[in-house]
Every structure is written in structure tokens, then in C-alpha cells.
């Protein structure tokens, strides 16, 4: 972590300690919009100074700084803190501008903003000025979060991971549309062969989905069309069965639109899949620049994708003071509703308030590690010891193992050392 990032983290931690009732801070709460931002200037004691509209442009940002500096000098408020609501990506240009100019920037979580809105005036109405004042009010109470702004390489990795997620959704959507719309409508008998070799099935959809057209072809020509490469007798028998079923299919009659729709969907699916491979290769190249990435790859169950997700989520390991903060990042922290109940009757569950993609990646790593690695397999069975018959216990213990893997990953990144099996020893209870 460079000195600039470390300075921002220390300034944020100091802000959390001294902001309540401070007479030195000028708080600027900003409600983010696509065209204009609404800013509320006030003090930590609840005194309003000014509300202004900020155009989402360079001139608008400069005007905001001019007004902030004016009120800072007039009210003798030497410490300035900006707070934003992370609305879509509209907050990023302003946030980068403020950070590059050396200002302290924090953000208020959307859930906190929603719950605090009615407390401002006892009403439930919503408008831009009130939202800006709401953000400032949360900051004055210290209920704000550190605005993570890592170096460009890490931001690029996060952007590509988000792009990969979107492309995966597109590929899944196209695949389901092909299977549940085209195949189910025109050749429903093909569906039972779908999971055996999807590449050949897509070729059938692309070139001759209509059973009537398949029936016109000789078997050898049909085989060559959907499987240019011979892969053994099992493949040949499967394609032969599809060809033999075509005269007896109950599928709908196909019109001229089928060929066009099938071609567009299949080519679109193949194109998206090739783009996913291209994005994954770019992610791996960018991650290889980080020493922490190479250390994460030494953890059993961590492949290139999972390591890149963990690296992008944690970023600078020194921004976390303890393991509990890292666990909350993924939403693996436990909570239970104990009001009016005895503690032993309250069932704790994970909060799921953190990064869903990180939780998913870690759970996949836990499944692989608990089945293929000697150390983790032994650790997993010790967790299950005496509880094997409990309903859902294996899933619960894998979640616990996933949280353990996250702590191990954070520790390796912080200490800059490869994986050591000592990190996964069970804590023994004292007699």
C-alpha cells in the first residue's frame, strides 16, 4: 500500500473517532444524480450552511470546491469531509476528482440512508435536498464507510470481473432460450440428449433443427454436418439415435423464421463465450502483476478466477484492522434475532450483507478444497465430527470453511508468504 492510500485510511479512522459533536468539521453530503448532484453543507452539530446544485461537469466540480472553501473559511471549519451515496456509477467521476484533489471522501450505505431518512423530520417523503442532508447527518454520527479507491490496475481487474459476470448472464440467457424455446418447440425429443454433448446439439440447432429437414438427410451427411470430428462409437450412436427419432418427432412445423432465429442465437452464444475467454485471459494477465495473486494461487481450491475475485475484493489487506472486518466484507458474519428469546434458542445465520460474488467464489473453493486436499479434507471432517446426521450440516460447515479460506487469503496477502497448512488447524478447547 502506498503512502497516499495509507494516509486516507488513517484519516478515515481518525474521522470516526472525532466526528461526533466536532466543531472543526465541515460536512458536505452529496446526493448523486446522472446530470446534477445536490450538495448539503453543514456542521457536525447539525447546523445547515448551504444547499447547492452541482452540475456533473468540470465547471460544476470547481464551483463546488469554491463554495466549500468559502464556507470553510467563513465558519473557521478547517477539516472538510465529503460524503456520497453510491448511486450506480454516477458517483465515480466526482469521487475521483475529490480524492485526486486531496479531500477526505466517505460514503453512506444505501440501507443506512433508507433507515435514517424518516428520522430527519419524522416524515417519509423523499427529495434530493433531503437525501443530501441525510448523507451529511449520517456522517455527523460517524455512520459512514471508507471509500475504497485503489490503484488503476486493481480497478481494471474489478471492471473486467464485472464485465465477465455480465457476459456469463448473457451466455446463460441465450443457452436457456435455445433449449427452452427453440428445442422445446420444434424438436422436444432432442432435450434428453442436451447435457451429453452441448456442442453437437448447438450444431443441430444452428444447421437443421427442424425434424422434417433432418429426415431428408442421409445419416452420414447429418453426422458430418453436426460432428465434423469423429470422437468414437459413443458419439456416433448418440447422433444416430437423434437422426432415427426425427421422423417421429412431435415438434411444431418450422417456418422460414426458424433458420434466422437459430443462427442468431447460436452464433451469439458462441461469440459471448469467446468474449468470456478473452476477458478471463486479460484478468489473469493483470492479476499476474500482483505478488499477492501468486500467493493466493498456493491455497488449495484457489484457481485463477477465485484468486482474482479475492484479490479484487480485499485490495489492500492493510485497510482491514482485524479478521472480523474481512468476514463482514463477504457477508459471512453471523447474526441472530435474540430479542425475547434465550440465547441457546436463537439460530445464528450469515448476514449476506457483503459481496455476493466473493461468497460464491469462496464456497466453490471450499467445495474443491474439502474434497481434493488432504489438509482441508481432514479439517472438514473434524468440523463434522459428531454432527453428521444434522440436516444441512455439510453445507453449513462448507460455509464455515469458506470463511476460514477468506481469513487465510487475507493473512497471506498481509504477511506476503505462501500457504502453510498450519493456518487451518482447529482450535482446541481448553479443559
Secondary structure, DSSP 8 states (H G I E B T S, - for coil): --HHHHHHHHHHHHHHHH-TT-SSEEEEEEE--SSEEEEEEEETTS-EEEEEEEESSHHHHHHHHHHHHHHHHHTT--EEEEEEE--TTTTHHHHHHHHHTT-EEEEE-HHHHHHHHHHHHS-----HHHHHHHHHHHHHTT--EE-----HHHHHHHHHHHHHHHHHHHHHHHHHHIIIIIIHHH-GGGGGGTTT-HHHHHHHHHHH--HHHHHHS-HHHHHHHH-SS---HHHHHHHHHHHHHGGG-------THHHHHHHHHHHHHHHHHHHHHHHHHHHHHHHTT-HHHHHHTTSTT--HHHHHHHHHHH-SGGG--SHHHHHHHHT--EE---TTS-GGG---EE---S-HHHHHHHHHHHHHHHHH-HHHHHHHHHHHTT-TTSTTHHHHHHHHHHHHHHHHHHHHHHHT----GGGG-------
